[in-house]
Every structure is written in structure tokens, then in C-alpha cells.
Amino acid sequence: MNNVMAIVNDLVKGLTNIAVGLIGLGVVAGILFGDLMGVNVVGGLLGLVNQLGEAGLVGLLVAILLIHLFTKE
């Protein structure tokens, strides 16, 4: 059972790393080339930050949780 959990954990970490890399690539591509195929990555991230900012304390807690999840090794 522990072996299965370790495999699933490694899979989730790998997929998260890929997603974070793609988001970073999307931001750079969005800055250099504008919208790619109708996807506005920079605008989406700015919208997310604005929504978290408008949510007050709950938004701050969610932002801290997301930062913790993405920076946890």
C-alpha cells in the first residue's frame, strides 16, 4: 500500500511540475507574443490575483496555501 501511495505521490509531483513549467512558459510567451491561440495566460493570472485580493483574509489564506503547495519539496 505504501508503494502505491509513493507512486501516486511521485506522479502528482511530476504533473504539478509540468503544469508549473507550462504556466511559466505561457506567461513568457504571452508577454512576448500576446495571446496565443486565444488563451490569455497573463490576464488569467492577473484575474486570479485580483480575485484573491478582493476576498480579503480568505484570499490571503488561499494564496498562502497555494504558495505552500507549489514550493513544498
N, C-alpha and C positions, 0 to 999 in steps of 0.2 A: 504494500500500500504506500509506503514511504517513497518507493522508487517511482510509482506512478505520479505522486504529488510533485516529486522533483522534476520529472519530465514535463509535466504541465506548467510548473513554475518557470522552467527554462524556456518553454515555448512562449509563454506570455511575456517574459522579459525580452525575448528576441523580437516578437511582434511589436512591442512597445518601442524598442529601439529603432525599428524600421519606420514606425509611424512618426516618431520624433524627427528622424532624419528627413523624411518626406515633407514634414511641415517646414523644417528649416530650408530645404530646397525650394519649396513653394514660396516662402517669404522672399528669398533672394531672387527667384525668377519673377515674382510679382513686382518687386522693386525695379528690376532691370527691364522687363518686357511688358509690364502692365498685366491685365487679366489674361490668363491662359485658358483657352477653351471654355470661357465663360465662368471660370472659377476665380473669385477674388479672395485669395488667402489672407492678404494683409487686412482687407476690410472685415473679414470674418473674425480675425484675431482682435482687431480693434473693437468690434462689436461685443465680443466676449468680455474684454477688459472693461468696457463701458457698463455692461450689464452687471458685472461683479461689483463695480464701483457704486452703482446705483442701489445695490442690495444692502449696503451698509455693513453691519457686523457679520451677517450671514455670508455676504460676498467675500469679506476678508477671510473668514474661516474656510470657505471653499477654495479660495486662492492659495491659502497656506497648505491645505490638504493636497491640492493638485501639485504644488511645487514639491512637497514632501514625496509624493508618489513618483514623480519623474526624476528626482535627484537621488532617491534611495538606491543604493548599490546592492 
